[in-house]
Amino acid sequence: HRRAAFRASIALQRPVLAHPKISVQWNTTVSAFEGGRCSSLSDCSLERVSVELPDGSKRIIYAVAAFVAIGHSPNTKLFASKLAMDANGYLQMKGRSTHTSLPGVFACGDVADPTYRQAVTSAGSGAQAALDAERWLSEQQMTFARET
C-alpha cells in the first residue's frame, strides 16, 4: 500500500488486517510483478513482487497473489481545455445538476463523482444526465424522431 494507513472505513479494514494470510506492505510502490512464463493473462503465475520503499531502496516480496486497485483518477484528459475541472481532474457541474461549463454537455459517473466513486451511483448519475440532456434539448426546441 502506498500510504501508511488505509482510507477505507474501519469495518472494511478489520478483516484485511486480521487475516492471517494477508500481509499489508505499507509505504511501498510496486515496480514489477514477476512470475513464470505465461501463454495468456489467465494462466500466469505470480512468484514475486518488486517494490520500492520511500527511501528509494527496493525489496522483493515472494507472493502467489496480489490485490491491485487501479485508483481513482478520472479519465478526463480529453476535456482539459474544454470543460471546467477541479484540481483533481473531475468535471465540475453546476449545482446539483449534471450540466457542465459548456451548454449541452453533461457529466456523470466516475468523471464527475469525487465522493462516492461507485458503480451504483454512476448508474444513477447516468440517469440524471439523460434527464438533464432531454430537458436541455426540449428547451432548445430540438426533437429527434425515434426509430421503431
N, C-alpha and C positions, 0 to 999 in steps of 0.2 A: 504494500500500500504506500502511495507516495507521500502520505502525511503521517503524523504521529498519533492520529485518532480518526475514527470513523465519523462521518456526519449523519449517518442513519440514526433512527430512533433507538433508544436503549433496548426496546423489545426486539428489534431486528439484530442488534449487536450481540446480545447474550448467547444465542445458540451458536453463533460462529466462534466467539471467543471461548466458549466452554467445550466445543467439540474436540475430542482427543486426537482426531486425525487432521485437524486444520491448524496450520502454523501461520499466523499473520506476520508478514515481513514488513515492519513499519519503516517509513522513511526510505523506501527503495524505489528505483525506477527500473523496469525490465528493459534490458538491452537486447536480449535474444532468447528465443525458445529453441532448444536443441534436442534432437532425438534421432531415431533410426531412419532409414530410408523410407520414403513414402511413395506409394503409387497413386494415392489420392488423399485429399484432406481428411476424409473419413477413416482412413486406416493408418494414419500417422501415430507414432508412439512418442510421448514426451519422456525424456530421460533427465534433462536438467534445464535450469533456467539461469541465465546470466543476469545479474542485477548490478546496478550502480548505487552506491551509497552517497549521502550528502557531501562527504569529503572527497568524492571523485574516485575512491577505490572501488574495485569490482569484487564480486563474490559469486560463487556457483552454488545454487541450491538444487539438490537432487530431488526430483519430484516425478510423479507419474500423472499428475493432474494439476491444472491451474484454473482459477476463475479469472476471466478477463472482462472488465467493464469498459465500454467504449467512451465513457464520459458524456458530458452534456454540452458540447459546443454546437450551437445551432448552425445549420448549413445554409448560411445567408450571404456568403461572399458575393454571389452574382448580383445582389441587390445593393452592394456597398455604396455606390454613388447615386442611387435612385430612390431609395426609401430610408426614412429616418430609423436609426437603430440606437440602442443603448450601448453603454461601454463594453458590454459582453457580447454584442453582436445579435441580440434579439430584436426583432422588428417591433417598433413602437406603434401602439394603436391608440386611437382617440377614445378616451373614456373607457367605458366597459364594452365598447363595440369591437368589431374586427376590422374597422376602417383603418387603413394605414395613412401615411402622409401624402400619398398620391391618390386622388379621387378615382374610384373604380377598381382599386387594388385592395384586397382583403387578406388578412393573415390569420392562420390558425395552426394549431398543433405545436410541434417542437420548436418552430421558428419564432413563436410568439408567446411561449409559456415558460418563463424562467422559474416559476414557483413549483408547479406540480410535476411537470415532465413525465406524464403517464399516458399510456395508450388510450385509456378510457376517457381522460379529459381531452385528449387530442381529437377523439371521435366527436365528442360534444362540441368542441370549438369549431370543428369542421361543419357541423350542422348550423352553428351560429353564423359562420362565414357565408354559407349558402343562403341563409335567410337575409343577411345584410346585402349580399350581392343581388338577390332578387328584388329587394326593396329599392336599391340604388338604380337598377335597370328600369324599374317601374317609374321612378322619379325622373329618369332621363327620357321617359316615354319610348323605351326600347322594348320591343317584344320579339320573340322568336317563335316560329311555328314548331310545334312538337311533331316528331315523326311518329307514325302509328304503325 
